[in-house]
């Protein structure tokens, strides 16, 4: 039998991406296809920008170094637009740390120079997971790993040079950088960047409702963004702690921020122009906001489970408590099955990804009880619980494998986003 960490990591590991033309599945929306770029109807030349902050004398000593590292050399306009479209279709629905309206309006009006450069490279890093081989070839990289590393390094160069003056954008950027992990021994991997994001967020008091007069004067839209960023920190903390078998960094008792609602997320997307929605957003944007709130509820449950099951001196769950947690988790699975009917395929893949979270929540609940930890660690009816736990973990792993195999069989594994 696999160990707890091995089994979780196996389920959460990167899934090989399928090779298929870069054309949106949703026929209602338009997308510049990879063939258009390759045939020359879109320029393949890179574009160079220089944010105004680097025009200041204090930055001159770093300017040549950053230029040499390619920080200011972006992919051509067509590839940039494709990466942003892929980001908002496949990453944003379940990890909405970006103010979509503000970002897309700035980008459509001013191009790359209209948005934060460190954040843009971080978004490209994540979006690269969804590109196809022809776009990869046009970008000049030998592999997705090489392209991701290049995007990551550019974002990190800017972070190391204290480019970001807006702390919120730094948090957004490092949260996205936390999805880069070339190997388990990498010093600045997911665990490191998630810790940076949590520390900066707590310094800005994103984990608290209300507060000082200055905080209370923040515009409502900014408050909603702050709430989403904090919950994304919670999401990364809970699931990474489970996969890596490390302590939780965030204590729920220290936070009083309410959970984001479907209406709050949709309120940001709704005002976008029809053209912007068509160019960048998925068709079922409203339904996907509901998927996000389900993921938050699952994350909250996993946090409660981790607080009990994975603390050496923590009080272990009783059988009744375990059964209650399982009912809560399984209730979300039933709802997802109903939602998967008559949806766009991209939306269905998000729902399937949520199903993977459901199965991993079940494993987080039962994994500690699959082995003999000693009588003093087992709740009452320990022997019975151990047999139940092994059956539940095996079933959850089998269901997760079925989901992955089904998506891969349709050559659509590239539509599943990163989970760790």
C-alpha positions in Angstrom: 0.0 0.0 0.0 1.2 3.5 -0.8 2.1 5.8 2.1 -0.2 8.7 2.9 2.1 11.3 1.3 2.8 9.0 -1.7 -0.8 8.3 -2.4 -1.9 11.9 -2.2 1.0 13.1 -4.4 0.2 10.4 -7.0 -3.4 11.7 -7.3 -2.4 15.4 -7.3 0.7 15.1 -9.6 0.8 16.9 -13.0 -1.3 15.1 -15.7 0.2 14.8 -19.2 -1.3 17.4 -21.5 -2.9 16.2 -24.7 -1.7 17.7 -28.1 -4.5 19.2 -30.0 -5.1 22.4 -32.1 -5.4 25.6 -30.0 -9.0 26.3 -30.8 -11.7 26.9 -28.2 -14.1 24.1 -27.7 -16.9 26.6 -27.0 -18.2 27.4 -30.5 -20.0 30.6 -29.3 -16.6 32.3 -28.6 -13.8 33.4 -30.8 -10.1 32.5 -30.5 -7.1 33.3 -32.6 -6.1 29.7 -33.6 -2.6 28.5 -33.5 -2.8 27.9 -37.3 -3.4 31.6 -37.9 -0.3 32.4 -36.0 1.8 29.8 -37.7 0.5 30.8 -41.2 1.8 34.3 -40.6 -1.5 36.1 -40.2 -0.3 37.0 -36.7 3.2 38.4 -36.2 5.6 36.0 -34.5 7.9 38.7 -33.3 8.4 39.4 -29.6 7.3 42.7 -28.1 9.4 44.8 -25.8 8.1 47.0 -23.0 9.7 49.0 -20.2 7.4 49.9 -17.3 7.7 53.5 -16.2 9.1 52.6 -12.8 12.4 51.5 -14.6 12.8 55.0 -16.1 13.7 56.3 -12.6 17.4 56.8 -12.0 17.4 54.5 -9.0 16.6 51.6 -11.3 19.3 52.2 -13.9 21.8 49.9 -12.2 19.3 47.0 -12.4 17.9 47.8 -15.8 20.7 46.2 -17.9 20.6 43.0 -15.8 16.8 42.6 -16.0 16.9 43.3 -19.8 19.6 40.7 -20.2 17.3 38.2 -18.4 14.5 38.9 -20.8 12.2 40.4 -18.3 11.0 43.1 -20.7 10.7 40.8 -23.8 7.2 39.4 -24.0 5.8 36.9 -26.5 4.1 38.5 -29.6 0.7 40.0 -29.1 -1.2 37.0 -30.4 0.5 34.6 -28.0 0.1 37.0 -25.1 -3.7 37.2 -25.9 -3.9 33.4 -26.1 -2.1 32.9 -22.8 -4.4 35.4 -21.1 -7.5 33.8 -22.6 -6.3 30.4 -21.4 -5.7 31.8 -18.0 -9.2 33.2 -17.6 -10.8 30.1 -19.1 -8.9 27.4 -17.2 -7.3 28.9 -14.1 -9.4 31.9 -13.0 -12.7 30.0 -12.4 -11.3 28.0 -9.5 -8.6 30.4 -8.4 -10.0 34.0 -8.9 -7.3 36.1 -7.4 -7.4 38.6 -10.3 -9.9 41.4 -10.6 -11.0 40.3 -14.0 -12.8 43.5 -15.0 -9.9 45.8 -14.0 -7.2 43.6 -15.5 -9.0 42.9 -18.8 -10.0 46.6 -19.3 -6.5 47.7 -18.7 -5.0 45.1 -21.0 -7.5 45.7 -23.8 -6.9 49.5 -23.6 -3.1 49.6 -23.0 -1.7 46.1 -23.8 1.0 44.6 -21.6 2.1 48.1 -20.5 -1.3 48.6 -18.9 -0.9 45.8 -16.4 1.6 44.8 -13.7 4.5 43.0 -15.3 5.4 40.6 -12.5 1.7 39.5 -12.3 1.6 39.1 -16.1 4.6 36.8 -16.1 3.1 34.8 -13.2 -0.2 34.4 -15.2 1.8 33.3 -18.2 3.5 30.7 -16.0 0.2 29.1 -15.1 -1.4 29.5 -18.5 1.5 27.6 -20.2 0.1 24.4 -18.8 -2.7 24.7 -21.3 -0.9 25.5 -24.5 -0.4 23.0 -27.3 2.8 21.9 -29.1 2.4 24.3 -32.1 2.2 27.3 -29.8 5.0 25.9 -27.8 7.1 25.6 -30.9 6.2 29.1 -32.1 7.3 30.4 -28.7 10.7 29.0 -29.2 10.8 26.6 -26.3 11.7 22.9 -26.3 9.1 21.9 -23.7 6.4 23.2 -21.5 8.7 22.8 -18.5 11.3 25.0 -20.2 8.7 27.6 -21.0 7.3 27.5 -17.5 10.8 27.9 -16.0 11.4 30.9 -18.2 8.2 32.6 -17.2 8.8 31.8 -13.6 12.3 33.2 -13.6 11.2 36.4 -15.1 8.5 36.8 -12.4 11.1 36.0 -9.8 13.7 38.4 -11.1 11.1 41.2 -10.7 10.2 39.9 -7.2 13.9 39.8 -6.1 14.4 43.3 -7.4 11.4 44.6 -5.4 9.6 45.7 -8.5 6.1 45.5 -7.1 5.0 48.6 -5.4 1.5 47.3 -4.9 1.5 44.6 -2.2 -1.8 43.1 -3.4 -0.3 42.4 -6.8 2.8 40.9 -5.2 0.6 38.5 -3.3 -1.4 37.6 -6.4 1.9 37.0 -8.3 3.6 34.8 -5.6 0.4 32.8 -5.2 0.6 32.0 -8.9 4.3 31.3 -8.7 3.5 28.7 -6.0 2.2 26.5 -8.8 5.8 26.1 -10.2 7.6 23.1 -8.8 10.2 21.4 -11.1 11.2 19.0 -8.4 10.5 18.3 -4.7 13.8 19.6 -3.5 13.4 23.1 -5.0 14.1 25.6 -2.3 11.6 28.2 -3.6 8.8 25.9 -4.5 5.0 25.9 -3.8 5.5 25.7 0.0 7.8 28.7 0.1 5.7 31.0 -2.1 2.5 30.1 -0.4 4.1 31.0 2.9 5.2 34.4 1.4 1.7 35.0 0.2 0.1 34.2 3.6 2.6 36.3 5.5 2.0 39.3 3.3 -1.7 38.8 3.4 -1.7 38.7 7.2 0.4 41.9 7.3 -2.3 43.6 5.2 -5.0 42.0 7.5 -6.7 40.3 4.7 -7.8 37.6 7.1 -10.0 40.0 9.1 -13.3 41.7 8.5 -13.5 45.4 9.1 -10.6 47.0 11.0 -9.2 50.4 10.9 -10.8 53.5 9.4 -8.5 53.2 6.5 -9.6 49.7 5.8 -13.2 50.6 6.1 -12.8 53.2 3.5 -11.7 50.7 0.9 -14.0 50.5 -2.1 -16.4 47.6 -2.1 -14.8 46.0 -5.1 -11.4 46.1 -3.4 -12.9 44.4 -0.3 -14.3 41.6 -2.4 -10.9 41.1 -4.1 -9.1 41.1 -0.7 -11.6 38.4 0.5 -10.9 36.2 -2.6 -7.2 36.6 -2.3 -7.3 35.4 1.4 -9.5 32.4 0.5 -7.0 31.5 -2.2 -4.3 31.6 0.5 -6.5 29.3 2.5 -7.0 27.0 -0.4 -3.2 26.7 -1.1 -2.5 26.2 2.6 -5.0 23.4 3.2 -4.3 21.3 0.1 -0.5 21.7 0.1 -0.4 20.8 3.8 -2.4 17.6 3.0 -0.3 16.6 0.0 3.1 17.4 1.6 2.0 16.2 5.0 3.1 19.5 6.7 1.4 21.6 9.4 -1.3 24.1 8.5 0.1 27.7 8.5 -3.3 29.4 8.9 -5.3 28.9 12.2 -9.0 29.4 11.4 -9.5 30.8 14.9 -7.3 33.7 14.0 -9.6 34.7 11.0 -13.1 36.1 10.8 -13.3 36.8 7.1 -16.5 35.4 5.6 -16.6 33.0 2.7 -16.9 34.5 -0.8 -20.3 34.0 -2.4 -21.3 33.3 -6.0 -22.9 36.7 -6.3 -19.8 38.5 -5.2 -17.7 36.8 -7.8 -20.3 37.2 -10.6 -20.7 40.9 -9.8 -17.1 41.5 -11.1 -17.6 39.6 -14.3 -21.1 40.8 -15.2 -20.1 44.4 -16.2 -17.5 43.2 -18.8 -18.3 44.2 -22.3 -19.7 41.4 -24.6 -16.6 41.6 -26.7 -14.3 41.2 -23.7 -16.3 38.3 -22.4 -16.3 36.6 -25.8 -12.5 37.1 -26.2 -11.4 36.0 -22.8 -14.0 34.5 -20.5 -15.7 31.0 -20.5 -19.3 30.7 -21.7 -20.6 29.4 -18.4 -19.0 32.0 -16.2 -21.9 32.2 -13.8 -22.1 28.5 -13.2 -18.3 28.4 -12.7 -18.6 31.0 -9.9 -20.8 28.4 -8.1 -18.0 25.8 -8.6 -15.6 28.2 -6.8 -17.8 28.4 -3.8 -18.1 24.6 -3.6 -14.3 24.4 -3.7 -14.1 26.9 -0.8 -16.5 24.7 1.3 -14.4 21.6 0.5 -11.3 23.6 1.5 -12.9 24.6 4.8 -13.8 21.0 5.6 -10.3 19.8 4.8 -9.0 22.5 7.1 -11.1 21.1 10.0 -10.0 17.6 9.1 -6.3 18.5 9.0 -6.6 20.3 12.4 -7.7 17.1 14.0 -6.1 14.3 12.0 -2.7 15.6 11.3 -1.6 17.2 14.6 0.5 14.9 16.8 -1.3 16.0 20.0 -4.6 16.8 18.4 -7.9 15.2 19.5 -8.8 12.5 17.0 -12.2 12.4 15.4 -14.9 10.1 16.6 -16.6 7.7 14.2 -19.7 9.9 14.3 -17.7 13.0 13.4 -16.0 11.2 10.6 -19.3 10.0 9.2 -20.6 13.6 9.4 -17.6 15.0 7.5 -18.1 12.3 4.8 -21.7 13.2 4.4 -20.8 16.9 3.9 -18.1 16.0 1.3 -20.3 13.5 -0.5 -23.2 16.1 -0.7 -21.0 18.2 -2.9 -20.2 15.3 -5.2 -23.9 14.7 -5.8 -24.4 18.4 -6.7 -21.4 18.3 -9.1 -22.9 15.2 -10.9 -26.1 17.2 -11.6 -24.2 20.2 -12.8 -22.2 18.2 -15.3 -25.3 17.6 -17.4 -25.8 19.9 -20.5 -22.7 22.1 -19.9 -19.9 23.3 -22.1 -17.0 20.8 -22.2 -14.6 23.4 -20.6 -17.1 23.8 -17.7 -17.5 20.1 -17.4 -13.7 19.7 -17.0 -13.8 22.2 -14.1 -16.5 20.1 -12.5 -14.5 17.0 -13.0 -11.5 18.8 -11.4 -13.7 19.6 -8.4 -14.6 15.9 -8.3 -10.8 15.2 -7.8 -10.9 17.6 -4.9 -13.8 15.7 -3.4 -12.0 12.4 -3.7 -8.9 13.9 -2.1 -11.0 15.3 0.7 -12.2 11.8 1.4 -8.6 10.6 1.5 -7.6 13.4 3.9 -10.4 12.3 6.1 -9.6 8.5 6.2 -5.8 8.2 5.5 -4.6 8.5 9.1 -6.8 5.6 10.1 -5.6 3.2 7.3 -2.6 2.1 9.4 -2.2 0.9 13.0 -1.1 4.0 14.8 -1.4 2.6 18.3 -4.4 2.3 20.6 -3.9 5.7 22.1 -4.2 7.3 18.7 -7.3 5.5 17.5 -10.9 6.6 18.3 -13.3 4.1 19.7 -14.1 1.2 17.4 -10.5 1.5 16.0 -10.4 -1.9 14.4 -13.7 -1.3 12.6 -12.6 2.2 11.6 -9.4 0.9 10.1 -11.2 -1.5 7.7 -13.7 1.3 6.7 -10.8 3.7 6.2 -8.9 1.4 3.9 -12.1 0.8 1.8 -12.9 4.5 1.6 -9.4 5.5 0.6 -9.2 2.8 -2.1 -12.6 3.8 -3.5 -11.6 7.5 -3.6 -8.4 6.7 -5.3 -10.2 4.6 -7.9 -12.8 7.3 -8.6 -10.1 9.9 -9.0 -8.2 7.6 -11.4 -11.4 7.1 -13.4 -11.9 10.8 -13.8 -8.4 11.3 -15.0 -8.5 8.4 -17.4 -11.8 9.6 -18.8 -10.5 13.1 -19.6 -7.2 11.7 -21.0 -9.1 9.3 -23.2 -10.9 12.3 -24.8 -7.5 14.0 -25.4 -8.7 16.8 -23.0 -6.3 16.4 -20.1 -4.9 19.8 -21.0 -8.1 21.3 -19.8 -7.5 20.2 -16.2 -5.8 22.9 -14.2 -3.0 22.5 -11.6 -4.0 21.4 -8.1 -0.8 21.8 -6.2 
